[in-house]
Amino acid sequence: MKNKLKRFAKGAEIGAVRSILKWKYKKEGKTTPSDVQLDHQSREAASLANDVISKTGKTVWHDLKEVYGEHRAGNVGVKRGGSKKGSTKKGGVGE
């Protein structure tokens, strides 16, 4: 079931990229490549997009966890191991 869902999602993704590429060629006044070439380009573009999203997503996820952890600790805007810029107050909450 899981593999079928992955194949379906990948097919939909490649189909969407294919549509975008066709639109781009038409908009630029270029002839659309053959189906084989268009399929190859669509797969390459989808793969590249997945790589970028995968790498970027990890960074975004790390940043969200860091901000969320700071928020939960009551230290919004304070990086771990540091203090707010310009703050001379030392210590924790209630001091």
Contacts in CASP RR format, 6 or more apart in sequence:
PFRMAT RR
TARGET T0000
AUTHOR 0000-0000-0000
METHOD contacts of the structure
MODEL  1
MKNKLKRFAKGAEIGAVRSILKWKYKKEGKTTPSDVQLDHQSREAASLAN
DVISKTGKTVWHDLKEVYGEHRAGNVGVKRGGSKKGSTKKGGVGE
10 46 0 8 1.000
13 46 0 8 1.000
14 39 0 8 1.000
14 42 0 8 1.000
14 43 0 8 1.000
14 46 0 8 1.000
15 42 0 8 1.000
17 42 0 8 1.000
17 45 0 8 1.000
17 46 0 8 1.000
17 49 0 8 1.000
18 38 0 8 1.000
18 39 0 8 1.000
18 42 0 8 1.000
21 38 0 8 1.000
21 41 0 8 1.000
21 42 0 8 1.000
21 45 0 8 1.000
22 32 0 8 1.000
22 38 0 8 1.000
25 31 0 8 1.000
25 32 0 8 1.000
25 33 0 8 1.000
26 32 0 8 1.000
32 38 0 8 1.000
33 41 0 8 1.000
66 80 0 8 1.000
70 76 0 8 1.000
70 77 0 8 1.000
70 78 0 8 1.000
70 79 0 8 1.000
70 80 0 8 1.000
74 93 0 8 1.000
77 84 0 8 1.000
78 84 0 8 1.000
83 89 0 8 1.000
83 90 0 8 1.000
89 95 0 8 1.000
END
